[in-house]
Amino acid sequence: MNQAKLRVGIAGYGVVGKRRRECADANPAMTVVAVSDATFDGDGVGDDGVRFCSGYEGLLAEPLDVLFVCLPNALAPEATIGGLEHGMHVFCEKPPGRTMEDVRRVIEAERAHPKLKLKYGFNHRYHDSVREAKRIIDSGEFGRVVNLRGLYGKSRIVHFSGGWRSERAQAGGGILLDQGIHMLDMIRYFVGDFEEVKSFVSNDYWGHDVEDNAYAIMRTRDGCVATIHSTATQWRHRFRLEVTLQEGFLELTGILSDSRSYGEEKLMVVRRDEDSMNGSFAEHTTSYLNDTSWQDEVDEFARLILDDAPVTNGNSADAAAVMAMVYRIYHADERWRAAFDIPDPGGVPDPAGSTQAAPR
């Protein structure tokens, strides 16, 4: 591009949208020129010179290079498609929508505009503990992954404006789709896709028409097994991901957030003592005190645009695959499937044009 800075618009100017603006403002290649949010009373220009409007549609008429989509799940696919159709690179928060059909429509729009970048905000990949765990796994130092156990939970399904996160028509799903999708993405990031899924899903405690607990066990083609509990009844907020390898063990605990409610972010690395019969081991624990994940994610997106490089972290293929994992968990519970008419997610759409077969 010839211009000095990428002109940025932000659709959805709540907590996440404002956080993304901070990151865009801190990037020397970006300048925020317009924002939208339902709380704005009409259109105008703020004291900082940034234009504002009440609906994301107003941003589509702006001469933007980049659109950040920080909207409720029901609006995110439409805004993403609109941005692509108006020649904008798009960064969309997770999840990509409410359903697999939402994802398919977005990917169709992406295929029609192959020169534009589309990236999804799977922010946990950019946490230092996750990046180091990924490096260790990929190095083969401890052999292959044998199994994984994940727990991610908070104490409720948070009501934001209009309570949309607890309404199926607006959100598409509950705690699994909203928060557990991060854990599923990390598990897939570490070991790839799963062929078999068994699950129990419930809304027994909060009584919304979306889940407040989801329990799943999954197996890859080569026999790696993962279990996950995604919960909105975890009275003390908790993040824990355990990875057992042939010659060692990784334990990720805590995840840095604005509230710090998940505790200190740590990575424990354990090397198996093959001569011990009583579980002895040597461990090393690293604590991570600063969270640069949000800025790193935005900075990477800017570089990809300026360098015309492919999106390899959080691309639409990643979004489609992890969305399919969510829906396979929903579909695998017979009672949940019947109660809410949950469809089989079918094949996973690929931006290249093919469709991968769906696991069992």
N, C-alpha and C positions, 0 to 999 in steps of 0.2 A: 504494500500500500504506500501511496505517496504522502499521505497526510502525516503530520507530526504525531498525532495521538489518535487512538481508536475511540470513537464516540460511543458512549455506553448509555444504555437505558436499563432501568430496573423495574420490572413488573412485580408488584407486591412489595410494599415498603414497610413491612413489619419488622420484627426482631431480626429475622434472617436477611431480609432485603437490606436493612441498614448495616448489618455486618458485612455483606458483600460490597456495599458502597465503600466502607472503610478500606477494604482490601483493594478495590479498584482505584480509589483515591491515592493509595500508597504505591500503586504501580506506575512507573514513569511513562508507560506506553498507553495509559488509559485516562480518559476524562469522562466523568459522569455528567450528562447534559439533560437527562429527563428521568423522572420516576412516576410511577402510578400506584395508587392504592384506593381501595373503596372508601377509606375514611376521609379522603380529600373532598372538599365541597367545591366541585367544579374544577376548572382548569386555571392555571396561572403560572407565575414565576416567583420562586422563593427569594429570600434575601440573599442567598448564595448564588443567584443567577440560574439555578437549575429549574427547568420547567417541570410542572406537575399536572397530573390529570387523574380523574377518578377511575378510569378503566384502562386495562392494558391495550385496548384497541387504539387509544390515542397515541400510544408509543409507536404503533406500526406506521403512522403517518410521519414520524420523525425521521430525519436522515441519519439513522444509527448504523454503526458497524457491528455492534455487539448488543445482545439482549440477554439480561439475566432474568430468569423466570423463577420467582419465589412465591408462587401462588398456591392456593388450595388444589388438591388433587384433581378436582373436577374441571378446573380451568387450565391447569398446566399443559395438557396436550394441545389444546386449541391455541394457546399463546405461543407454544414452541413451533407449531406448524405455521402460524401467522408470521412469526419472526423469520423462519426459513423462506417462506414465500415472498417476503419483502426484502430478501437479500441480506439478512443479518446472520452472523454467527451467534449460536445460542448456547448458553450455559443454563441448564435446568436443574433445580433441586430434585432430590429423590422424593417419592417414587416417580417414575415417568408418567404415571396416570393412575386410574382406578382399576383398569382391566387390561388383559392382553390385547384386546382390540384397540385400546388407546395406543399401546406401544406399536402395533402394526401400522396404524395410520401415520404416526410420527415417522416411522422408518420409511414409509412410502414417500413422504415429503422430503426426507433426507436424500433418498435415492434420486429424486428429481432435481436436487441442488448439490451435486457432488463436490463442488468447490467450497462449500460452506462447512464450518466446523460445528459439530454438536457434541456437547459434553455434559455428563450428569454428575451431580454433587455427591458422590460417595466419599464423603469427607474422611471417614475413618482410615482409608488407605494411606492418607497423608500424615497420620500420627506417627511419631518417631518409633514407638514401641512396635507398631504394626509393620513399618518399613524394615526394622531390624529383624523381626521374626520372618518376614518374607525373604530377606537376604540369607538367613541361616537355612531355611527350608530349601531354597533354590541352590544353595552351595553344595548340598548333599553331604555335608559334614557329619550329620547324624543319621544318614540313610533316609529311606522313604518314610512318609507319614503313615502311621498305623491307624490312628483314630483321632477324633477331635470332640471336645465337649464344650458347648457354649451356653452361657446364661447372660441374658441382658434384660434388666427389668427396672421398672419404676412403679410408683405407688398409685397411679391412676392414668386414665386416658384424658390428657389435658384438653380442657375446653378453651379453644381460641375463639376469635370473633364468630358469633353465630353457632358455636359448638360443632363446627363441621367435622372435626376429627372423630367424633363419636356417632356420626350419621353415615350409614352405608351409602346412601345416595350421593353424598358429597365426597366421602373419603375412599370408598371402595373396600376398605378393610380397617382393622383396628391396630392393636399394638404390634402385630407381626409385620404389617405393611408399613407402619409408621416408623418403628424403631428396630424391630427384629430384622428388617431388610438389611441393615448395616452388618449385623452378625452373619447373615447368610452370604452377603457379598464378600466378607473377609474369608469365610470358610471356602467359598468358591475360588477366591483369589489365591489361596494357599494350595488347594488340591484339585481344582477343576470341577467338572460337572458330575452330577449324581444320576444314577440310573434308576434306583429304587427309593421310594418314599413311603413311610408309614407315619400316621399322626393321630393326635387327639387335639381338637380345637373346641374352646368353650367361651361362653359369655355369662357364666353363672353368677359372677360376683357383681359386676357393675350393671348388668342387664341391658346394655346398649345392643343395637343390632349389628355390632361388630365385635370381634373377639377381644377378650381381655387376657386370655392365656392360649398359647399354642405350644404343643410338645411334638417334636418330630425326631425320627431316626431315619437316616439316609445312607445309602451305600453307592460307591462309585463302581465302575466296571471292573477295576482291579482290586476291589475288596476293601477299600478304605471306608470306615464307618464314621459318621458324624451324628451327634445328638445336639439338639438345641431346645432351650426353653425361653420363649419370649413372653414376658409377663407384665401386666399392669396391676399386679397385686404383690409387688415386691416392696414391702413397707420401708425397708432400707435400700435405697437404690444400689444396683449392683451391675458390674460388668466383669465378666470372667470368660476367658477363652483358653482352654488347655489343648495342647497339641502334643501327642505322643508319637515319637519317631523311633526307629529301630534302635538307635544308640543314644537317645536322649529325650528330653522333655522340655517344652516351652510353656510358660504360664503367663498370660497377659491379664493383668488386673487393673481396674480403674481405667477411666478414660477422661482426659482433661476436658472440661466443659466450663462454661461461664459460671455455672452454679457450684462447681466443684463437688457436687453431691455424689459422684461416683467414686470419690476418693482419689488418692495419688495414683498416677499412671506409672505402672511398673512392668518390667519384663524380667522374669526369672528364667535362666537357662541352666538346665541340669544335664550333666553327662552321666550316663549309666555306668555303674561299676560292675563289669561282667564277672568279677571275682567274688562279689558279695552275694550272699544268699538271703540277706535280711533287709534289702532295699536301701543300702547305703548309697550315697551319691555325693558328688561335688557340685555345688551350685554357685551361680553368680547372678546377682540381682541389680538391675539398673533402674533408677528412678528418673522420670522425665518431668521437669518442672515447668517448661514453657511449651505452649501450644502454638506452633506456627502453621498448622495444617490448613487453615482457611486462606491465609496469605499465599502459601505454597501452591495451593490448588488454583487460585486465580492467576498467579504469576505464570504457572505452567500453561494455562489456557491462552494468555496473551502471547507467550512465545510460540505456541502452536499456530496461532493465527498469523503472526508476523513472519514465521519461517515456512508457512504453508506445509506443516508437518502433520502426519496423521494423529488422531486422538487414540492413544493406546490404553489409557487409564480412565475408566468411567465412560467409555463410548456407548453407543446405542446397542451394540451387541451385548455388552456387559449388562446394561439396563434390562434388555429383553430376557437374558438368561436368568438373572436374579428375580425378575418379576415372575417368570415361569416357575421358579422354585417356590415362591410364595404361594402361587395358585395350585401347585402340586400338593403342597401341605394342606391347603384348604380342601382340595378335592379328595385327598386320601382319607379324610375322616368321613365315613359314610353318613353319619347323622348331620354333620355340618353341611355336607354337600346337598343333602335333601332339604334341610331347613331353609337354605338360602339359594338353592338352585345354582350351585357353583359349577361352572362348566369345566370340562377338561381343558387345560391350557393349550393342548395341541402342540404342533411343531413350533420351534423358536425361530422367529424371523431374523434374517441376517441382512445387514445393510448392503452386502454384496449381491443380494438377490435370491439366495437359496434359503431353504427352510430346513433346519435340523430336525431329525425325528425326536419325538417326545419320549423321555424315559417312562418307565412303568410307574 
